[in-house]
Amino acid sequence: MNRDDEHRLRPKPGRVGRGGDGKATASFFTKVGKVARQHGMGGSSGSSIGPGVTSPASRLGGAAGRGVARGRGAAFVRACDLGRGWSHRRPGARRVVVKARFVRAAGQGGRTAAHLRYLQRDGTSRDGERGQLYAAGEDRADGEAFLARGHDDRHQFRFIVAPEDGAALGDLSGFTRDLMAEVENDLGTRLDWVAVNHFNTGHPHVHVVVNGRDEWGEDLIINGDYIAHGVRERASELVTLELGPVTEIERQQRLAAELDQDRFTRIDRALIEESQEGLLDLRHAPADQREIADRASRLGRLKKLERMGLATEAAPGTWSLSDRLEPTLRQLGERGDIVATLQRALSAEGMERDPASFQIHDGVPASPIVGRLLGKHLPDELGDGVAVIVDGIDGRLHHVSGFDPARLEEVAIDAIIEVGPREAGPRPADRTIAASVEDGTYRPSRHLEQARFEGAVPRGDPEGFVEAHVRRLEALRRAGIVERIDADHWRIPQDFESRAAAHDAGRSRQATIRTLSTLDLEAQISADGATWLDRRLIGRNPSDLVPSGFGHVVDRAMGHRRERLIEQGDAVRRSDGRIAYRRDLLTTLETREVARVGSELALERPVPFRASVDGETVQGTFQRTVPLASGRYALVENAKEFTLVPWRPVIGDRLGREVMGIVQGTSISWQLGKTRGLGI
């Protein structure tokens, strides 16, 4: 071998895919997948965007595991050790309260739309105006577009972020954008979110709504510990960076403010965490000045809890905590928030009431409540249920929660309403089953033959019609009301309808709300139609009217309405001082108002108005609804004329379509079956 051979390059080909050390070389996606898994984004096997196309999230380890053990943000949780229950105990950390909720199929049924409307309601902004939606790059976000993007999402996330020092933050929107940018960085994906700032409470806070898909269109799965603690950690870091660390004087002042509060405080949480089997040992005084101050705060709070019956000094320096401590304090805090809400509603009207007249209903009211709708609000602003504040004619101010927002959309403030339990009565399906019983037995096959023969079934589907009745019987079987003999024989008791109605009434957990009048009392006094005040004047049982609060206001309004009826000749004052009303007062007033409104509408319509008569069949196109003092009316028009007839919920979805009904006095019986001209 000569000298040149020592420096000559001699390539030695190896196996494809291996480096110079003989080890396999990872592909690009393998390397990125490893990094993604290190950040908690476990692989998603089988997830795809379309046939044969795997999403980038899947190739890069997109999250598809359980939201607690895995999911986006898991790496941050492990790095900060949040799984053990992070709390604001780092020296100088600013406290931030974060509430979160996971809502399935939020885009269905208009729930998210109603939720956003309530978040943007009047009085929530800094200047008392309506709240404004904003997003990462928009000061005025398009709520409709946001709803459209999340309509088909499997779930949705809702957050309330409330910095303890929110009033000191100069730009709450800027803080929210910084926070969501940090969250996106932790989760490894862009988020589709909108937010609303609220200044209607003592602590400014932010509502953030996040759609349930990541930037690649897959379900957004977030680690459960990150939701519980990670968002709060990031928010605390940002507030601390903005305002600086909390000084010792500030910390002690805040703890001192919590000593006498009737709610669950951070001191209570610390007491529970430090206790062992319900016992707390404070016998040994610490030497550190800060620990001495904390011990004094704990002892002061324990004295308060002792007066409330939630703590007992078992021995000098040794305290026993009640098992009811946390739930009791949280319940008291919730009731305190409701009382504050009632006080704000009264203050907005310039009224004052004794708090003893406040009645907070934990469930459905036992008896109907009649009064003026004073306000609507979200008791749990993460949820969908709406609460109403009713100034009752019984002299009390009522708070009733649990209403579907969609059902309250058309109920206006100051309307006269009735809130009460659902009316107990048999369902139409129960009546059909009872009518099909032969010798105490219901047979689905026999019912199917009858349905096919008659043909009058919804959507022309007799099989589905009968199956719906069988499902109803299955539910009643589990309640012990009916008995299944075999697939085609059901034993039905004689009192089937009443027992089924009682079963439904017992399971109902939501109150009903009925509008008695859309007009306030002042408008009713001068109205020419049949008003709620008129019905009370001619009623024979006004014993539910209490001469205090709104009851006193109603009594005074009834007196003014009585004088109005006397002036227009619909009532006379007898020599003994008693008032005699026209025999057909309500019908006369209603007919008079319908004639006046019909004549006014005829000036803007292409066909003339004609009042309907008793027993007449009204047929035409349902054009619009017309609110009157006498109630809500439907404008039905055909090629020759139009008329006004009482509106009923049964035609609520038939706007612009053909309807037909038979007038019965001041009411109407709508014919919605297979009738000629209805087109259904």
C-alpha positions as CSV (number, residue, x, y, z in Angstrom):
1,M,0.0,0.0,0.0
2,N,1.5,3.3,-1.0
3,R,1.3,6.7,0.8
4,D,-1.6,8.0,-1.3
5,D,-3.8,5.1,-0.3
6,E,-3.9,6.3,3.4
7,H,-5.7,9.5,2.4
8,R,-8.0,8.0,-0.3
9,L,-11.7,8.2,0.3
10,R,-13.2,4.7,0.4
11,P,-17.0,4.8,0.6
12,K,-18.7,1.8,2.2
13,P,-22.4,1.7,1.4
14,G,-24.7,0.6,4.2
15,R,-28.3,-0.3,4.5
16,V,-30.8,2.3,3.5
17,G,-32.2,4.3,6.4
18,R,-29.2,3.8,8.7
19,G,-26.7,6.4,9.9
20,G,-22.9,6.1,10.0
21,D,-23.0,4.5,13.4
22,G,-25.2,1.7,12.1
23,K,-28.3,2.8,13.9
24,A,-31.6,3.4,12.2
25,T,-32.4,7.0,11.2
26,A,-35.8,8.2,12.2
27,S,-38.0,9.7,9.6
28,F,-39.2,13.3,9.8
29,F,-42.7,12.4,11.0
30,T,-41.2,10.0,13.6
31,K,-39.1,12.7,15.1
32,V,-42.0,15.2,15.2
33,G,-44.3,12.6,16.6
34,K,-41.8,11.9,19.4
35,V,-41.7,15.6,20.3
36,A,-45.5,15.8,20.1
37,R,-45.9,12.8,22.4
38,Q,-43.5,14.5,24.8
39,H,-45.9,17.4,24.9
40,G,-48.9,15.2,25.7
41,M,-50.4,14.8,22.3
42,G,-50.8,11.1,22.0
43,G,-51.3,9.5,18.6
44,S,-54.8,9.3,17.1
45,S,-55.1,6.0,15.3
46,G,-57.8,5.9,12.7
47,S,-58.7,9.6,12.9
48,S,-58.9,11.1,9.5
49,I,-60.3,14.1,7.6
50,G,-61.5,12.3,4.7
51,P,-61.3,8.9,2.9
52,G,-57.6,7.9,2.8
53,V,-56.4,11.3,4.1
54,T,-54.9,11.5,7.5
55,S,-54.9,14.8,9.3
56,P,-51.7,16.6,10.3
57,A,-52.9,16.3,14.0
58,S,-53.0,12.5,13.6
59,R,-49.6,12.3,11.9
60,L,-48.0,14.6,14.5
61,G,-49.6,12.9,17.4
62,G,-52.9,14.7,17.7
63,A,-54.7,14.2,21.0
64,A,-57.5,11.6,21.0
65,G,-57.1,10.1,24.4
66,R,-59.1,10.5,27.6
67,G,-59.3,14.2,28.6
68,V,-57.9,13.5,32.1
69,A,-55.0,11.1,31.5
70,R,-54.0,12.5,28.1
71,G,-55.0,15.3,25.9
72,R,-53.5,18.6,24.8
73,G,-51.7,20.5,27.6
74,A,-50.6,17.3,29.5
75,A,-46.9,18.3,29.1
76,F,-47.5,21.6,30.9
77,V,-49.3,19.8,33.6
78,R,-46.4,17.4,34.2
79,A,-43.8,20.2,34.0
80,C,-45.7,22.2,36.7
81,D,-46.8,19.2,38.7
82,L,-50.4,20.5,38.5
83,G,-51.9,17.1,38.9
84,R,-51.4,17.2,42.6
85,G,-53.7,20.2,42.8
86,W,-52.0,23.5,42.1
87,S,-53.1,26.5,44.1
88,H,-52.1,30.2,44.4
89,R,-49.5,29.7,47.1
90,R,-46.3,30.8,45.4
91,P,-44.9,33.9,47.0
92,G,-46.4,37.0,45.4
93,A,-48.7,35.2,42.9
94,R,-51.8,37.1,42.0
95,R,-55.0,35.1,42.6
96,V,-57.3,34.3,39.6
97,V,-60.5,32.4,39.8
98,V,-61.2,30.2,36.7
99,K,-64.5,28.3,36.2
100,A,-64.8,25.9,33.3
101,R,-67.6,23.8,31.8
102,F,-67.6,21.2,29.1
103,V,-70.9,21.3,27.1
104,R,-71.8,18.5,24.7
105,A,-73.6,19.3,21.4
106,A,-73.8,23.0,22.4
107,G,-74.6,24.1,18.9
108,Q,-77.8,22.1,18.7
109,G,-81.1,23.6,19.6
110,G,-79.9,27.2,19.7
111,R,-78.3,26.8,23.1
112,T,-75.1,28.5,22.3
113,A,-76.9,31.3,20.5
114,A,-79.0,31.9,23.5
115,H,-76.0,31.8,25.8
116,L,-74.1,34.4,23.7
117,R,-77.2,36.6,23.7
118,Y,-77.3,36.6,27.5
119,L,-73.6,37.2,27.8
120,Q,-74.1,40.3,25.6
121,R,-77.1,41.5,27.5
122,D,-77.6,45.1,28.6
123,G,-75.7,46.5,31.6
124,T,-72.7,44.2,31.4
125,S,-70.1,46.5,29.9
126,R,-68.0,49.1,31.8
127,D,-70.4,52.0,30.7
128,G,-73.6,50.0,31.5
129,E,-74.3,49.2,27.8
130,R,-74.5,45.8,26.1
131,G,-71.5,43.5,26.2
132,Q,-69.5,43.2,23.1
133,L,-68.0,40.0,21.6
134,Y,-64.4,40.1,20.6
135,A,-61.8,37.6,19.5
136,A,-58.0,37.3,19.0
137,G,-57.9,39.8,16.1
138,E,-61.3,41.4,16.2
139,D,-62.7,44.0,18.6
140,R,-66.2,43.2,17.3
141,A,-66.4,39.5,16.6
142,D,-69.1,38.1,14.4
143,G,-71.2,35.9,16.7
144,E,-73.2,34.4,13.8
145,A,-70.1,33.2,12.1
146,F,-68.7,31.8,15.3
147,L,-72.0,29.9,15.8
148,A,-71.9,28.5,12.3
149,R,-68.3,27.3,12.7
150,G,-69.2,25.4,15.9
151,H,-72.7,24.2,15.0
152,D,-71.6,20.6,14.4
153,D,-68.9,20.4,17.0
154,R,-69.1,17.4,19.4
155,H,-68.5,19.7,22.4
156,Q,-67.7,23.2,23.5
157,F,-65.6,24.7,26.3
158,R,-66.8,27.7,28.4
159,F,-64.6,29.6,30.8
160,I,-65.0,32.4,33.3
161,V,-61.7,34.1,34.2
162,A,-62.0,36.5,37.2
163,P,-58.7,38.0,38.3
164,E,-58.9,39.2,41.9
165,D,-57.3,42.4,40.8
166,G,-59.4,42.7,37.6
167,A,-60.4,46.3,38.4
168,A,-56.7,47.3,38.4
169,L,-56.0,45.8,34.9
170,G,-56.0,48.5,32.4
171,D,-57.0,46.4,29.4
172,L,-59.1,43.3,30.2
173,S,-59.4,42.4,26.5
174,G,-55.7,42.6,26.1
175,F,-55.2,40.3,29.1
176,T,-57.7,37.8,27.6
177,R,-55.9,37.8,24.3
178,D,-52.5,37.2,26.0
179,L,-54.0,34.4,28.1
180,M,-55.6,32.7,25.1
181,A,-52.3,33.0,23.2
182,E,-50.5,31.2,26.1
183,V,-53.2,28.5,26.2
184,E,-52.9,28.0,22.4
185,N,-49.1,27.6,22.9
186,D,-49.6,25.1,25.6
187,L,-52.1,23.1,23.6
188,G,-50.2,23.2,20.4
189,T,-53.1,24.4,18.2
190,R,-55.0,27.6,17.4
191,L,-58.4,27.9,19.0
192,D,-61.6,29.3,17.7
193,W,-62.8,31.5,20.6
194,V,-64.9,34.6,21.4
195,A,-65.0,36.5,24.7
196,V,-67.2,39.1,26.5
197,N,-66.0,41.3,29.4
198,H,-68.4,41.8,32.3
199,F,-68.3,44.7,34.7
200,N,-71.7,44.1,36.3
201,T,-70.4,42.6,39.5
202,G,-67.9,43.7,42.1
203,H,-65.1,41.8,40.3
204,P,-64.6,42.4,36.5
205,H,-64.4,39.1,34.7
206,V,-64.3,37.6,31.3
207,H,-66.5,34.9,29.6
208,V,-64.6,32.9,27.0
209,V,-66.4,30.4,24.7
210,V,-64.2,28.0,22.7
211,N,-65.4,25.8,19.9
212,G,-64.6,22.1,20.1
213,R,-62.3,21.6,17.1
214,D,-58.6,22.2,16.7
215,E,-57.0,24.0,13.7
216,W,-57.1,20.7,11.7
217,G,-60.8,20.2,12.2
218,E,-60.6,17.3,14.7
219,D,-62.2,17.1,18.1
220,L,-60.3,19.3,20.6
221,I,-59.3,17.2,23.6
222,I,-57.8,19.1,26.5
223,N,-56.1,17.5,29.5
224,G,-58.5,17.6,32.4
225,D,-55.8,18.8,34.9
226,Y,-54.9,21.6,32.4
227,I,-58.6,22.7,32.4
228,A,-58.7,22.6,36.2
229,H,-55.4,24.2,37.0
230,G,-53.4,25.1,33.9
231,V,-55.5,28.0,32.6
232,R,-55.5,29.5,36.1
233,E,-51.7,29.1,36.3
234,R,-51.3,31.0,33.1
235,A,-53.8,33.7,34.1
236,S,-52.0,34.2,37.4
237,E,-48.6,34.6,35.7
238,L,-50.0,37.3,33.4
239,V,-51.7,39.3,36.1
240,T,-48.6,39.0,38.4
241,L,-46.5,40.2,35.5
242,E,-48.8,43.1,34.8
243,L,-49.4,44.3,38.4
244,G,-46.3,43.0,40.1
245,P,-46.2,40.4,43.0
246,V,-48.7,40.7,45.9
247,T,-47.1,42.4,48.9
248,E,-47.4,41.0,52.4
249,I,-49.6,43.9,53.4
250,E,-52.1,43.2,50.5
251,R,-52.2,39.5,51.4
252,Q,-53.0,40.1,55.0
253,Q,-55.6,42.6,54.1
254,R,-57.4,40.2,51.8
255,L,-57.3,37.4,54.3
256,A,-58.7,39.7,57.0
257,A,-61.6,40.6,54.6
258,E,-62.5,36.9,54.4
259,L,-62.7,36.2,58.1
260,D,-66.4,37.1,58.5
261,Q,-67.7,36.2,55.0
262,D,-70.7,33.8,54.7
263,R,-69.1,31.9,51.8
264,F,-66.4,29.4,51.1
265,T,-63.1,31.2,51.3
266,R,-59.4,30.4,50.7
267,I,-58.9,30.2,54.5
268,D,-61.6,27.5,54.6
269,R,-59.9,25.6,51.8
270,A,-56.6,25.8,53.7
271,L,-58.2,24.5,56.9
272,I,-59.7,21.5,55.1
273,E,-56.4,20.7,53.4
274,E,-54.4,20.9,56.6
275,S,-56.9,18.9,58.7
276,Q,-56.4,15.2,59.3
277,E,-59.6,13.1,59.6
278,G,-61.5,16.3,60.3
279,L,-59.2,17.5,63.1
280,L,-56.9,20.5,63.0
281,D,-54.0,21.0,65.4
282,L,-53.1,24.7,66.0
283,R,-51.6,24.2,69.5
284,H,-48.0,25.0,68.5
285,A,-47.3,28.7,67.7
286,P,-44.8,29.1,64.8
287,A,-41.8,31.3,65.0
288,D,-42.0,32.8,61.5
289,Q,-43.9,36.1,61.4
290,R,-45.8,35.2,58.3
291,E,-46.9,31.8,59.8
292,I,-47.9,33.6,63.0
293,A,-50.2,35.9,60.9
294,D,-51.6,32.9,59.0
295,R,-52.3,31.1,62.3
296,A,-54.1,34.2,63.6
297,S,-56.3,34.3,60.4
298,R,-57.1,30.6,60.9
299,L,-58.1,31.0,64.5
300,G,-60.3,34.1,63.6
301,R,-62.0,32.1,60.9
302,L,-62.5,29.1,63.2
303,K,-64.3,31.3,65.7
304,K,-66.7,32.5,62.9
305,L,-67.3,28.8,61.8
306,E,-67.9,27.9,65.5
307,R,-70.7,30.4,65.7
308,M,-72.2,28.9,62.5
309,G,-72.0,25.4,64.0
310,L,-69.4,24.3,61.4
311,A,-66.4,23.9,63.7
312,T,-65.9,22.9,67.3
313,E,-62.9,23.3,69.6
314,A,-62.5,19.7,70.8
315,A,-59.6,20.6,73.1
316,P,-57.5,23.8,73.6
317,G,-55.9,24.4,70.2
318,T,-57.5,21.4,68.5
319,W,-60.5,22.0,66.3
320,S,-63.0,19.6,64.7
321,L,-64.4,20.6,61.3
322,S,-67.9,19.7,60.3
323,D,-68.4,17.5,57.2
324,R,-71.0,20.0,56.1
325,L,-68.5,22.9,56.1
326,E,-67.8,23.3,52.4
327,P,-71.3,22.5,51.0
328,T,-73.0,24.8,53.6
329,L,-70.7,27.7,52.9
330,R,-71.0,27.3,49.2
331,Q,-74.8,27.3,49.5
332,L,-74.7,30.4,51.6
333,G,-72.5,32.0,49.1
334,E,-74.8,31.2,46.3
335,R,-77.8,32.6,48.2
336,G,-75.8,35.7,49.0
337,D,-75.1,36.2,45.3
338,I,-78.8,35.8,44.5
339,V,-79.8,38.3,47.2
340,A,-77.3,40.8,45.8
341,T,-78.8,40.2,42.3
342,L,-82.3,40.9,43.7
343,Q,-81.0,44.1,45.3
344,R,-79.5,45.3,42.1
345,A,-82.7,44.6,40.2
346,L,-84.6,46.7,42.7
347,S,-82.1,49.5,42.6
348,A,-82.3,49.7,38.8
349,E,-86.0,50.3,39.2
350,G,-85.5,52.9,42.0
351,M,-87.2,50.6,44.6
352,E,-86.4,49.3,48.0
353,R,-87.7,46.2,49.7
354,D,-87.2,44.4,53.0
355,P,-84.9,41.4,52.3
356,A,-87.3,39.4,54.5
357,S,-89.7,39.6,51.5
358,F,-87.2,37.8,49.2
359,Q,-88.2,34.3,48.4
360,I,-85.6,32.1,46.7
361,H,-87.0,28.9,45.1
362,D,-84.6,26.0,45.0
363,G,-86.9,24.1,42.7
364,V,-90.3,24.4,41.1
365,P,-92.7,26.6,43.1
366,A,-95.3,24.7,45.0
367,S,-98.0,27.1,43.9
368,P,-98.3,29.5,40.9
369,I,-96.6,32.9,41.2
370,V,-98.3,35.9,39.5
371,G,-96.5,39.2,39.1
372,R,-94.3,41.5,37.0
373,L,-91.2,40.1,35.3
374,L,-88.5,42.3,36.9
375,G,-85.4,40.7,35.4
376,K,-83.7,37.7,33.8
377,H,-80.2,36.6,34.4
378,L,-77.9,33.5,34.3
379,P,-77.3,32.3,37.9
380,D,-74.6,30.0,36.6
381,E,-73.1,32.0,33.7
382,L,-71.4,28.9,32.4
383,G,-74.6,27.1,32.0
384,D,-77.8,27.5,29.9
385,G,-80.5,27.8,32.5
386,V,-82.0,31.2,33.0
387,A,-83.5,32.6,36.3
388,V,-86.3,35.1,36.5
389,I,-87.0,37.7,39.1
390,V,-90.7,38.2,39.7
391,D,-92.3,41.0,41.7
392,G,-95.3,39.1,42.9
393,I,-98.8,40.3,43.7
394,D,-98.3,38.4,47.0
395,G,-95.9,41.2,48.2
396,R,-92.8,39.0,47.7
397,L,-89.9,39.2,45.4
398,H,-89.4,35.7,43.9
399,H,-86.3,34.2,42.3
400,V,-86.9,31.1,40.2
401,S,-84.2,29.4,38.1
402,G,-83.9,26.6,35.6
403,F,-85.7,28.0,32.6
404,D,-84.8,27.2,29.0
405,P,-83.4,30.4,27.4
406,A,-85.4,29.8,24.2
407,R,-88.7,29.8,26.1
408,L,-87.9,33.2,27.6
409,E,-86.8,34.9,24.4
410,E,-90.3,36.5,23.8
411,V,-91.1,37.2,27.4
412,A,-90.4,40.9,27.9
413,I,-89.3,42.7,31.0
414,D,-92.4,44.3,32.8
415,A,-94.7,41.7,31.3
416,I,-97.3,40.2,33.7
417,I,-96.5,36.5,34.0
418,E,-97.4,33.4,35.9
419,V,-94.7,30.9,37.0
420,G,-95.7,27.5,38.4
421,P,-95.4,23.8,38.1
422,R,-96.2,22.0,34.9
423,E,-99.8,21.2,34.4
424,A,-100.4,17.6,35.2
425,G,-102.4,15.9,32.4
426,P,-102.2,12.8,30.2
427,R,-100.0,13.0,27.1
428,P,-101.6,12.6,23.7
429,A,-99.7,9.3,23.3
430,D,-101.2,8.1,26.6
431,R,-104.7,8.9,25.3
432,T,-104.0,7.0,22.1
433,I,-102.8,4.0,24.0
434,A,-105.8,4.0,26.3
435,A,-108.1,4.3,23.2
436,S,-106.4,1.2,21.7
437,V,-106.7,-1.0,24.7
438,E,-108.9,-4.1,24.3
439,D,-109.8,-6.2,27.4
440,G,-107.0,-4.5,29.3
441,T,-104.4,-5.3,26.7
442,Y,-102.6,-3.1,24.2
443,R,-101.3,-4.7,21.0
444,P,-98.8,-2.8,18.9
445,S,-99.6,-4.9,15.8
446,R,-103.3,-4.1,16.1
447,H,-102.5,-0.4,16.6
448,L,-100.3,-0.5,13.5
449,E,-103.1,-2.0,11.4
450,Q,-105.4,0.8,12.6
451,A,-102.9,3.5,11.9
452,R,-102.3,2.2,8.4
453,F,-106.1,2.1,7.7
454,E,-106.8,5.6,9.0
455,G,-103.6,7.1,7.5
456,A,-103.7,10.2,9.8
457,V,-100.2,9.8,11.4
458,P,-97.4,12.3,11.6
459,R,-95.1,12.4,8.5
460,G,-97.0,9.5,7.0
461,D,-94.9,6.9,9.0
462,P,-97.3,4.5,10.8
463,E,-94.4,2.2,11.9
464,G,-92.5,5.1,13.6
465,F,-95.8,6.3,15.1
466,V,-96.5,3.0,16.8
467,E,-92.8,2.6,17.8
468,A,-93.0,5.9,19.6
469,H,-95.9,4.6,21.7
470,V,-94.0,1.4,22.5
471,R,-91.1,3.5,23.7
472,R,-93.5,5.4,26.0
473,L,-94.7,2.1,27.4
474,E,-91.2,1.0,28.0
475,A,-90.6,4.1,30.1
476,L,-93.8,3.5,32.0
477,R,-92.9,-0.2,32.5
478,R,-89.7,0.9,34.3
479,A,-91.9,3.0,36.6
480,G,-94.1,0.0,37.4
481,I,-97.2,1.4,35.7
482,V,-97.7,-1.1,32.9
483,E,-96.6,-4.7,32.3
484,R,-95.1,-6.2,29.2
485,I,-96.4,-9.7,28.6
486,D,-94.5,-10.3,25.3
487,A,-93.4,-8.2,22.3
488,D,-97.0,-7.8,21.1
489,H,-99.0,-7.7,24.4
490,W,-99.0,-5.1,27.1
491,R,-101.2,-5.2,30.2
492,I,-102.6,-1.7,30.8
493,P,-104.3,-0.8,34.1
494,Q,-107.7,0.9,34.2
495,D,-106.3,4.1,35.7
496,F,-103.5,4.2,33.2
497,E,-103.9,7.9,32.1
498,S,-104.0,9.3,35.6
499,R,-101.1,7.2,36.8
500,A,-99.0,8.2,33.8
501,A,-99.8,11.9,34.3
502,A,-98.9,11.6,38.0
503,H,-95.6,10.0,37.0
504,D,-94.8,12.8,34.6
505,A,-95.7,15.5,37.2
506,G,-93.4,13.8,39.7
507,R,-90.5,13.8,37.3
508,S,-90.9,17.4,36.2
509,R,-88.1,19.5,37.5
510,Q,-88.7,22.7,35.5
511,A,-91.3,25.3,36.1
512,T,-93.5,26.7,33.4
513,I,-93.9,30.4,32.6
514,R,-97.0,31.8,31.0
515,T,-97.5,35.4,29.8
516,L,-100.7,36.9,31.1
517,S,-100.1,40.3,29.5
518,T,-97.4,41.8,27.4
519,L,-98.4,45.3,28.5
520,D,-97.3,47.0,31.7
521,L,-99.9,48.3,34.2
522,E,-99.8,51.9,32.8
523,A,-100.6,50.7,29.3
524,Q,-103.3,48.4,30.5
525,I,-105.1,51.2,32.3
526,S,-105.7,53.1,29.0
527,A,-106.0,50.2,26.6
528,D,-109.2,49.6,24.7
529,G,-108.8,45.8,24.7
530,A,-109.5,43.1,27.3
531,T,-106.6,43.4,29.7
532,W,-105.3,41.4,32.6
533,L,-106.6,44.1,34.9
534,D,-110.1,43.6,33.4
535,R,-110.0,39.9,34.1
536,R,-109.0,40.6,37.7
537,L,-111.8,43.2,38.1
538,I,-114.6,40.8,37.0
539,G,-113.0,37.8,38.8
540,R,-114.5,36.5,42.0
541,N,-111.5,35.5,43.9
542,P,-108.9,38.3,44.3
543,S,-107.7,36.9,47.7
544,D,-104.2,36.4,46.3
545,L,-103.6,40.2,46.1
546,V,-101.6,41.5,49.1
547,P,-101.7,45.2,49.7
548,S,-97.9,45.6,49.8
549,G,-95.1,45.7,47.2
550,F,-96.3,45.0,43.7
551,G,-99.7,43.9,45.1
552,H,-100.3,47.4,46.3
553,V,-99.3,48.7,42.8
554,V,-101.8,46.3,41.1
555,D,-104.6,47.3,43.5
556,R,-104.1,51.0,42.7
557,A,-103.9,50.2,38.9
558,M,-107.2,48.3,39.2
559,G,-108.8,51.4,40.7
560,H,-107.7,53.5,37.8
561,R,-108.8,50.9,35.2
562,R,-112.2,50.8,37.0
563,E,-112.7,54.5,36.5
564,R,-111.6,54.2,32.9
565,L,-114.3,51.6,32.2
566,I,-116.9,53.8,33.9
567,E,-115.9,56.8,31.7
568,Q,-116.3,54.8,28.4
569,G,-119.6,53.3,29.5
570,D,-118.5,49.7,30.1
571,A,-119.2,49.9,33.8
572,V,-121.6,51.9,36.1
573,R,-121.3,52.9,39.8
574,R,-124.4,52.1,41.7
575,S,-125.9,54.1,44.5
576,D,-124.5,51.8,47.1
577,G,-121.0,52.4,45.7
578,R,-120.6,49.0,44.1
579,I,-119.5,48.7,40.4
580,A,-121.5,46.8,37.9
581,Y,-119.7,45.7,34.7
582,R,-121.1,45.0,31.3
583,R,-122.2,41.4,31.1
584,D,-120.0,40.5,28.2
585,L,-117.3,43.0,29.1
586,L,-114.3,40.9,27.9
587,T,-115.9,40.0,24.6
588,T,-116.9,43.6,23.9
589,L,-113.5,45.0,24.7
590,E,-111.7,42.3,22.6
591,T,-114.0,42.8,19.6
592,R,-113.6,46.5,19.8
593,E,-109.8,46.3,19.8
594,V,-109.7,43.7,17.0
595,A,-111.9,46.0,14.8
596,R,-109.8,49.0,15.4
597,V,-106.4,47.3,14.8
598,G,-107.9,45.5,11.7
599,S,-109.0,48.8,10.2
600,E,-105.5,50.3,10.8
601,L,-103.8,47.3,9.2
602,A,-106.1,47.4,6.1
603,L,-104.5,50.7,5.2
604,E,-101.2,48.9,4.5
605,R,-102.5,45.6,3.0
606,P,-103.8,44.9,-0.5
607,V,-107.0,43.3,0.6
608,P,-109.7,44.6,3.1
609,F,-110.2,43.5,6.7
610,R,-113.2,41.5,7.8
611,A,-113.9,40.5,11.4
612,S,-114.6,36.8,11.9
613,V,-117.9,35.5,13.3
614,D,-118.7,32.7,15.7
615,G,-118.8,29.3,13.9
616,E,-117.1,30.5,10.8
617,T,-114.3,28.6,9.1
618,V,-111.2,30.7,8.6
619,Q,-108.7,29.6,5.9
620,G,-105.7,31.4,4.4
621,T,-102.0,32.1,4.8
622,F,-100.7,32.8,8.2
623,Q,-98.9,36.1,7.5
624,R,-97.7,37.4,10.9
625,T,-98.6,37.7,14.5
626,V,-100.1,40.9,16.0
627,P,-99.7,41.6,19.7
628,L,-102.8,43.2,21.2
629,A,-103.9,44.2,24.7
630,S,-106.4,41.3,24.5
631,G,-103.6,38.8,23.6
632,R,-101.6,37.6,20.7
633,Y,-103.5,37.3,17.3
634,A,-102.7,35.7,14.0
635,L,-103.2,37.6,10.7
636,V,-104.7,35.1,8.2
637,E,-105.0,36.4,4.6
638,N,-106.5,34.9,1.4
639,A,-107.1,36.3,-2.0
640,K,-110.1,38.3,-1.0
641,E,-109.6,39.5,2.6
642,F,-107.7,39.1,5.8
643,T,-108.9,38.6,9.4
644,L,-107.4,38.5,12.9
645,V,-108.0,35.4,15.0
646,P,-106.4,34.3,18.3
647,W,-102.9,32.9,18.0
648,R,-102.0,29.5,19.5
649,P,-98.6,27.8,19.9
650,V,-99.8,25.0,17.7
651,I,-99.4,27.3,14.6
652,G,-96.2,28.8,15.7
653,D,-94.1,27.0,13.1
654,R,-96.6,27.6,10.2
655,L,-95.7,31.2,9.4
656,G,-96.2,31.8,5.7
657,R,-98.2,28.5,5.2
658,E,-101.8,27.7,4.8
659,V,-103.9,27.3,8.0
660,M,-107.5,26.6,8.7
661,G,-109.6,26.8,11.8
662,I,-113.1,27.2,13.2
663,V,-114.0,30.3,15.2
664,Q,-115.5,29.5,18.6
665,G,-116.5,32.7,20.3
666,T,-113.3,34.6,21.2
667,S,-111.2,31.5,20.5
668,I,-110.5,29.3,17.5
669,S,-110.0,25.6,17.0
670,W,-107.2,25.1,14.5
671,Q,-107.5,22.1,12.1
672,L,-104.0,20.7,11.6
673,G,-104.7,17.2,10.5
674,K,-105.1,15.9,6.9
675,T,-107.5,18.6,5.9
676,R,-108.1,19.9,2.4
677,G,-106.1,23.0,1.7
678,L,-103.5,22.6,4.4
679,G,-101.0,20.9,2.1
680,I,-99.7,18.5,4.8
